[in-house]
Amino acid sequence: MSRIGRLPIPVPPGVKVEITGQHIVVQGPKGKLERDIHPRIRVEQQDGQLVVKRLSDERQDKALHGLTRALIANMVTGVMQGFSKGIEISGVGLRANKVGEKLVLQLGFSHPVEMLPPPGITFQLEGPQRVIVQGIDKELVGQVAATIRAIRPVSPYGNPPKGLFYVGERVRRKAGKAAGKGGKK
């Protein structure tokens, strides 16, 4: 049995879970999330906990068991606490501003890059060098953060590295051409 899948998901007070066939709705103080579950997986509510069960021991069912449990646990955590992902901006002249709900990034291009947050996502600035993406859906928060980071990924050359990277991300440095050939001659 999946070690992750067999763990029950505790439902904290203030969170309401509705299971209708293969559709699950989780509602809490921060909002409401919905998801359809694969037909080979069953979710049951027992004693203030959610239990995820699979129909058989086939390879696909084993994979879906742990995945479904993790997705539902993230839904419960999201409506209770929410999720956030930080992006740091490093480099001369690179910065972020917020105009209303819109995020405006100056990333060394000939034009500013403007991003509107999708529904359920908010942008928060901690100075001009740090953007925090917040929301209740972990998948959406990660996708929006990845989209922002992809605009100008961090360059492994130079000291310090230039570009956008996640807070806490370790940038693997690379030596330039001159270092590989033994320097100038």
N, C-alpha and C positions, 0 to 999 in steps of 0.2 A: 504494500500500500504506500502511496505517496506520503512522504514525511510532512510535506507542506499541506497537502490536500486533506489529511485526516485531522488537522488542528481545527477545533471549533472557533468560530468568529464571535467574540463577545459583542453584544449589542448594548452600548451604553444607554443610560437613561436620557431621554430627549430625542432618541433616534427611532424612527418608525420604519419598519420594513414590511413591504407587501410583496408576496410571491403569488403570481397568477400564471400557472402553467410554467412556461419557460421565460417569463418576463418578470424581472425583479425591479422594484422601486424602493429607493432608500431616501428618506427625508429626514433632515435634521435642522439644527439652528442656522447653518450657513447656506442651506439650499436643498435642492432635490436632484438626484441622479437616477437614471434609468438605464437598463441594459438587458438585452436578450441573451439567454444562456443556451449553450449547445444542447440539442435534444438528448444526447447520451449522458448528460449530467443532471442530477437532481439536487435541489437545495431544500432543506427542511428547517423549520424554526422550532427549537426545543429549549425550554427553560431559559429564555433570554439569550440564546445563542443560535447561530446559524451553523448548520452542519451540511457539508458538501459531500455527495456520494456519487459514485460512478456505477454504470450498469454492468461492466465486465472488466476483466484484467487485460484487455487488448492494449496494444501499445498506444494507440491514439487516445483511448479513454484515460490511460495513466497520465499522458501529457496534459489532457484537458482538465483533469482533476485538480492538479496543483495550480494551473493557470487560472481556472475559474475561482478557486478559493482566494488567490491573491487579488484578482480583480474586484471581488466582492468586499474583501477586507479594505482595499483602497477606497472603495465607495463609502464605506462606513467611516473611515478616517477622514475622508474629504469633507463630508457633510458635518462632521464634528469639529475638526481643526483646520482643514484646508491644507493646501500644498503651496510651496514657493520654490523658485529656482533663481539663483543669482547669476548675473553676467557681469564680468568686469571688462572695462575698456582700458586698454593700455596703448599709449603712443602719443606723440606730440600732435596736438590739434584734434585728437579724437575725443568726442564727448557726446552726451545725450541730453536732451531737453524734453520737457513734456508740455504740449500745447493742448489744453483741455484733456481729453482722454487719449489723444494721439501721442505716440512716441516719435520724436524727431532725432535722428542720429546723424552726426557729422563724422564721417569715417574716412575722410581724405579723398572722396570722390568729388567730381565737379558739381555735384548737387547733394542736398540733404536727402536722407532716406527716411520716409514717413511710414509709420505702421499704425493701423487702427487695431485695437484689441478685439479678438472675436468675442461673442457673447460668453460671459462666465469668466473672463480673464481681465485682470487689471494690472497696470504697470505702476510701479512705485520707484522713485529715484532716491538713492542715498548718495547725493552728490552727483557731479557730472560724469563720474567714472564708474558708477555702479547702477545697474538696472535690476529690479526684482520683479519677476513675473509671478503673479499670484492667482489662485483659483481653487475650485473644489474638485475638479477632475484632473487627476494626476497625469493621465495620458495627454490631455490637452495642454497642460502647463509645460510638460516636457517637449511637446511638439512645437509650441510657440517659441520656447527658449532655443530650441535647435534651429528654427527658422531664422531667428535674430542672429544667432552665432554664425550661421552659414553665409551671412551677408559679407563678413570680413573675418574669416577664420584666422586664428593666431599664427603668426609666422615663426617657425622654429629658429630662424637666423636672427642675429642682432642681439644686443644687450641693452635694455631689457626687451623681451619679445613684444611685437606689435600686433594688435588686433583685438578680437573679442574672444574671451574664454570664460568658462564657468567658474564660479567662486570655488576655490579649493582644487581646481584642476591643475595637474602638474604638467607643465609644458616640457616636452623632451627637446633639448637644445641640439642643434647640429652645427658642425664646424663649416665655415664657408669654403670656397674654392681654394683660397690661398693657404688655408690650414692643411688641406689635403696634399698640397704639393711642396710643403716645406717653407712657405712664405715667399716674399718677393725676391727676385734675383736681379 
